[in-house]
Amino acid sequence: MDLLRAFRTFVRVADEGSFAQAARSLDNDPAVVTRLVAELEDHLGVRLVHRTTRRMTITPIGEEFLVQARQIVADVDDACAMADVAARETRGHLRVLAPPAFASHQLAKHLPRFRRQYPLVTIEIATRGGVEAVDESFDVTLLHTRHALTGNFVARRLARTEAVLCASPAYLNRRGRPEHPHDLRLHDTLLPPISELQRGVVFEPLDPAAGEPLRMVPKQPVLATVHIDTNLASVLHGLGVAGLPSFVIEDALNKGQLERVLPAWRLFSYTVWAATPTRKHLPARTRVFLEFLIQSFGGEDRDPWLTGTAAPA
């Protein structure tokens, strides 16, 4: 039995003074209205309405019940209205999980613009190294992967980011600029201690006429760390050649602090995703944040940080 519907029907019968009038007001069949009130009486075990062939009246117990039923219906309507406003109004607290490098090099520079557009939204950002899965305790999880995402969540593509070889101009002036992947054997390199890389790095020429892809096993790196910002700081200070995500080195490339190494060869790429737990109704603050991210980074399968198409901060 739908108690709330029965409450609403009884209140309307009392307000209209007849079953027929209540049925017209509710756009229902009179038989449905009569049945709902009768089921409510059976459920309560009391008579709420006294019926005769000529008129109907509310019983004394019905009058007492009507006061409470009217309040319950009003409270439910108020709660629904409040939820509707909250769903449409862009305000509240947003919890975001993001990889540290993406948070510091990309997300942070765009947050002032988001703040100007949505001043009633506050943001809490948690950073963990190597975010590999969606965390349902957060409103939005940002992550970058080389493989397709699977799981019980909704993911929106933000962009693609290339792994880019780079070095400081001072280092390259001192050691020379590699012209072929084989030249890297003569250079100091910075690599994360990942077993996949120890088995070799695949270089793919952007121009098919330049030859086939080739796999190179890197020599012992002068620095091995999974901490992206340590690699970035080291390569900026001239330690050697590093492969870093384009979203990390965008500013350094634009300022001339770093140069691309072997720009005619491609390594691998990651897809950057913004994911939310599977929910039918997302708060307005989550919806607008997702759309803001897509607008900022393009939402397409291309690298905006190498083509200069990312939205300005």
Secondary structure by P-SEA (a helix, b strand, c coil): caaaaaaaaaaaaaaaccaaaaaaaacccaaaaaaaaaaaaaaacccccccccccccccaaaaaaaaaaaaaaaaaaaaaaaaaaaaaccccbbbbbbcaaaaacccccaaaaaaaacccbbbbbbbbcccccccccccbbbbcccccccccbbbbbcccccbbbbbcaaaaaaccccccccccccbbbbbccccccccbbbbbbcccccccbbbbbccccccccccaaaaaaaaaaccbbbbbccccaaaaaaaccccccccccccbbbbbbbbbcccccccaaaaaaaaaaaaaccccccccccccccccc
